[in-house]
């Protein structure tokens, strides 16, 4: 295997310090080397042998630093194995070991100095990362104790990364001189550390990895990191079993759901390196039945070589030419950009467009859009559009808007800006994220995430003026645990939506899940209705059924079926009761419970209160409750939703119905135990 290829694959050559290496070295190559050096001595020329094999100075794969001299605390007594505690993920190194002076954080200082070695090649190549502090966080080449070459890291701001990249010194002028390598950390402020790996003498400059090499390396590291947290995540008793989630670590927004060739595809914001936000990738899964999901390899990764730090939200689609495409917001550049990736029909292996970025802010001309991100694709009358969120007039605090763009070719690689589709009528709303714009029946619906409860607007879209005029609006979900929904149109013509469920505790090896799939429809009166997808009924197990039960103060009804993974359908006539409802995850003594209570004007779902009155043609409160460990979704009379993250005691499993201050009646009660989707 060629040496450069071994490096890019993450395989280290089997050097020993000072040893010249060639995988197929034999007596003939040894003889050739002896002859080469004899010719050098004979001609007395102080030049470096061309095309000679590389000489490893250090790869830091051993149990300690060997004969390297250590001072101070920064480097410890042995090489690091990747990322250290509280450090951003370290990438770009080879093998398992590297020098990482973040051992005790940025405050620690020290030096690491090699034994003497003889310079026998024209270059010294090495991998370097860490802080940009010349002469303070650096690697130096010493000749006779004096610094003759030096290099420092590149990171200065919180947006920078811990990625190591290749660097080289030309050292031909020092041929056959004795030298030392010294790695220095003398800085105690931000980015006050240095990362070094794979120091090699060579007659060639290091091979620069291609985009494919980087993709392979980053995805391998990301998948390995996720795998390392898998057992801890799976062992957590509070983790939902029938709500979609990543295999482990952090997830947030659902991205680009799409139905294609018999599969529902779900992408999602994903941090493979921990259960907190950061290092945004796109996770990927698929399902044939909308219920059971198959986790797939990570779909998108930050292309560090091209300046990407995060893969933010976006959409997926099938182009008019039949190619699966992802369009997403690329973060890490001076301004946000919209990038694209393509795949084959299986939608597993994604390749970013060489022509990225797909859309830049130059499209807006003199209009300045702030926080420009989260593209969403839709079609109308043969035209292909994107909407994206953001705001205008930052000097006045921001005016929340949704922008509209139209494709100029069937490959969807050329776009033009059509202007502002929608401006939020509430001046207190300063920004819009994750806009979804789609048709339900003959009306258009815009769902937005404005740093608060997700809102929707129903109205009409004028394709000539490029304006959306809303005639009705409401709230998708009334809690702060629901955000950034995304949706698809499936093979049945249904609009299916998922939201991100947030607010979980850190430190459990996982964080975040999605709601169950919601089916969106419009009522005859033009109201937005939401229902759990009927496919979920296949998960129902043991059941309990009861009808026509009176409720009165002080005499709650206790269900025989208890648990923490339940589906409940309850229809209640409020009657004369001041309040009526249910208690879930109730303790045996009745003191603790997750309570849902209705007083005729307001519904209180575990502390989230929303105004709610029965319509004139409604006589009962209809509650559809999905209880799944630490997640609870409540659908109210088909038209309102509340999602909650809850942490009752593990032993609290009871279910009861109650009425306070009067009488109520339970028209019907159905409870099912729900099975896992995994």
TAZI-V200836 format. One line per field, one symbol per residue. phi: phi as a letter, one per 20 degrees, with the letter a starting at -180 (. if undefined). burial: + if it has 16 or more other C-alpha atoms within 10 Angstrom, else -. Layout:
# TAZI-V200836
phi: ???
burial: ???
This chain:
# TAZI-V200836
phi: .ggfffgfeneefeedgneecbgdfbffffffffffffffffeleedefflfffcfeacleefbemefedcmdfdmdbffdnfegmdfgecnedmddaebeegdnfffcrcccfffbdfccecddaecbofecgmddbccddclmdfdbbbcfdecdfefceeecfcbdecgfdgmefbcdcdcccddeglebcccblecebecfffefegfffgfffffffffffffefffffeffeffdcdfbfgameccgfclfbdblncedcdbfbdfdrecfqlfddfbbbbedmcecdfdggeccfeffdnfdbdefaccadfgenefcdcbeedpegcgcddcccbfffldedcffgegffccffgemefedelfamfcebdblnddccdbeqbdlgfenodfbcecccfdbffldcccedoefbdffeffedbcdlfdcbdcmdddcddcddmagfdccdacdefeemdddedbbadfbedeecblfbbbdefemeedccdeecoefendnbaobdfffdeebdffenfedccfgfgfffefcgcbcbcldfcbgncfedffedqdccdcdcdcefleffbbrccdleffenfdaedcccdncbdddlnedcfbcffgeddceddddddbleccdcddlmdcccdcdccffgeecfcbcbccmqccbefbbcccedefed
burial: --+---++++-++-+-----++-------------------------++--++++++++++---+--+-+--++++-+++++++----++++++++++++++++++++++++++----+++++++++++++++-+++++++++---+--++++++----+++++++++++++-++---+++++++++--+++++++++++++++++--+-+--++++++-++--+++-++--++---+++++++++++++++++++++++--+++++++++++++++++++++++++--++++--+-+++++++---++++++++++++----+++++++++---++++++++---++-+++---++++-+--+----++++++++++-----+++++++++-----++++++++++----++-+-++-+++++----+++++++++++----+++++++-++++++++++----+++++--++++++++++++++++-+----++++++++-+---+++++++++++++++-----++++++--+--+----------++++--++-+-+++++++++++++++++++++++++++----+++++++++--++++--++-+-------+++++++++++++++++++++++++++-+---+++++++++-++++++++++++++-+-
